[in-house]
Amino acid sequence: MTQEMYLIRHGETEFNVEGKFQGQSNSPLTENGKDQIYQVARMLKMELGDDIHNWEIISSPLGRAMDSTKILCETLAYDLTKVQTDERLAEVSVGDWAGLYIEDIKAQWPRLLEGTNHYNWYFNSLGGERYADVEGRVKAFLESVKDKEKLIVVAHGVTSRIIRGLYQNLDKDEALSLEVAHETFFKLADGDVKRYTYEYEEF
């Protein structure tokens, strides 16, 4: 059996625009974020056509992912009640740093950021998850769905990177530096990761 998986990130949120870190806290989708998911869904509809009802959709249970999933289902004419949720797809928890600006974090916990970079600093958060925690639950999720042939997954920036990293057998630093963009989604099949984007497409 060959599995095909489409991996979608939620749309832009108010915290994304404001530069605040969300982790597992929530922030509403912006109007731009809603449109991003609508455009992604349109591309996916063109890709899958009438076959959409043979696919399973599994979403992170966090609000921004579920709001994105609702738009996805409306655009695809997919029954929302058939969508499953899985907590293992939730974004990395940043503990006490949720809802803060990076400047706040640097001011209050400078020593916790020592030796970190743009891609891994959040794993040093106070009360949050470490890389091994997130990798472990993502790995368990992938193992649990390995027998599903046609799967659409709605997740988050860090979990999307780790899913693709595990799929391609990348090390931690390579996985965490993978692209994440609200205008982009990915197809994982036959050991390959294909990128889709509507950013320069005309509809």
JOLINZI-V60869 format. One record per run of one state. SS is the DSSP state (H for helix, E for strand, C for the rest). FROM is the first residue (numbers start at 1). LEN is the number of residues. If there is no record, write none. Layout:
# JOLINZI-V60869
SS,FROM,LEN
SS,FROM,LEN
This chain:
# JOLINZI-V60869
C,1,3
E,4,6
C,10,3
E,13,1
H,14,5
C,19,1
E,20,1
C,21,8
E,29,1
C,30,1
H,31,24
C,55,1
E,56,4
C,60,3
H,63,14
C,77,3
H,80,3
C,83,1
E,84,2
C,86,1
H,87,3
C,90,5
H,95,3
C,98,3
E,101,1
H,102,7
C,109,1
H,110,4
C,114,7
H,121,4
C,125,6
H,131,14
C,145,5
E,150,6
C,156,1
H,157,11
C,168,4
H,172,5
C,177,7
E,184,6
C,190,2
E,192,6
C,198,6
